[in-house]
């Protein structure tokens, strides 16, 4: 069953440029993973710096393999270090 992953980040303006290549790398790598369907990125209008990514995967197992992969974990660690906090994830399935 397909799952939606909600990823929330607060990005201070002074760190936004440094973050772009890391996020682009994650997106490019995700697109190559088994089970990846799509991803959308949104910027919150009423809270500058807050972003939301909605990623769709064919199954929870596909997402789990990706999120636990060494390549993703290394890039994610760089993102979390740059932002000074861990990225927040929420996982949903279709009802």
N, C-alpha and C positions, 0 to 999 in steps of 0.2 A: 504494500500500500504506500502511495506517495506521501512524503512528509514535507512540511514547510519549516525552514529554519529561519528564525528571526534573530538578527544580529544587531545590537545597539551599541553605538560608540559616541562618546563626547570627544570632539576634536578641537582643541584650542586653535585659534586662527594661526598663531605663530608656529604650530606644528603641522599644519595642513599640507604644505608643500612637501615636507619630508615624508609624510605618510602616503602620499599618492602612489609612488612606485611600489611600495609594499602591498597596498591594496590591489593594484593592478596585477602584481605577480600572483596574489592569491586567486584573483578572478580567472586569470589565464590558466593556472594550474587546475582549478576546480573544473573548468570547462572540459578538461581532458580526462576527468575521472569517470569510471564506470558509474552509471546511475544518475549523473548530473543532468538535470532537465533545464533549469533556467536560474537566473539571478537578476534582481532589480535593486538599485540603490536609490534611496530617497534622502533628501535633506529637509529637516523640519523647518517650517516657515517661521514659527513663533519662538524658536530657540536656536539661534545661530550656533553652529558647531555640532549640533546633534544630528546624527545620521542613522539610517535604518537600512539594513540589507535583508531582502526576502529571497531566500535560496530554496529552490524546489529540487527534491531528490526522489528517485523512484522508490527507495525504501530506506528505512532507518539503518539497515546494515550498510548500505552504500554511503550514507552520511557518516556513520561511525568509522568506516575504513578510512575515509578522507580526513576526518577531524583528528584521528589518531596517527596519521601518517607522519613520518619523520620530517618530510619536506614541509608539510603544512605547519607542524608544531614549531619548527625553526623560524618560519616567517611570522607566525602568530606571536611568538615570544618577542620578536623585534618590535612588532606593533604594540604589544602590551607595555614593553619597556619604554618606548617612545611616548606613549600616552600616560604612563604612570599608573595604570590600573588594568585589571583584567577585562577582557571583552565579555559582554553579557550575551548569552545564547538562550533562546526559547525554542522548543521543538513542538510542532503541532502536526496532527494528522487530520485528514478529511473525516468528517462525521457522516 
